[in-house]
Every structure is written in structure tokens, then in C-alpha cells.
């Protein structure tokens, strides 16, 4: 299955995402903020990066922009997770390079299904 980097500052949510996706067969690396995700991504070269939008040290938007400037990881798809579902928030996420925007809260089975669709779309099983 896929190697996924999950950046989320709320530990309980991060662990729920990790548990859900590990149960679906994926390998998960966790980051507590955007800056940590930018540091980890070139080291692990995940198939997919999932990030919260609102995080300390570096927002998801800032982290996505930074990742898109690093040759080794600039083509790794980014998916945002956020409780902020306004059209302008989603547009900003897509403008900085994300391929999808998943709204919180989400049911674990819905997250698994949506990530499966995204991975299939990018050619990762």
C-alpha cells in the first residue's frame, strides 16, 4: 500500500488518522506541524502528504508552498484536511498545490474510501 505522511497538530486527530490508514494497510509517518512535514518529506519521500491547514510553526498552506520548492518532493501530491470548508479556503489550498481538500470531521470509513480514491487517481495502490 501507500507510504503517507500525515501532518496534524492535534495529537488525537493525528493518531486517529494514522490508525485508520494503517488499518487500511498504509504505512504512516506522523508530523506535528507543517515545519516538521517539510523536514520529513525529503527524508521519507512519501506517496502522499496529508496536512491540516491550521498548524503552529508553519501552516499547511505554507508547508505545501515550501514542499513545492524542493525538487525531491515537489511532485508528491498534497491533500489538505481542515474544518474550514469555505470556498476561499479550499481555493487557497488548491492554489498552493494541493490535489484535494477533505473536510473535518470525517468518519474513518469515509477517510479510508476518499484516500483510496485519491491514491487510485495518482496511480498508487
C-alpha angles and dihedrals in degrees: 000000000000131000105228130188112209118197113189127142096207103083096205093051092044091051092046090052091046093048093046094050094041088053087055088055102262127134110236132200115189129216124186096211145003095269091055090050091053089050095046101042097072090047098051101024095210124202090232137014120211117193140179113230100222110055135139123255092019129012121231089253092053092045092050091050090049092048091051088059094057112087095210094056107020092105096050108112116245124208121192123218115198146149086218103092102164115133093245092053091051091045091051091051092051092043092057091052111275118142096206143012120214118195124225134257097053133166113245092238090050090051091050091049094047094047089047089054092048092048091048090050091054093044099252120127 
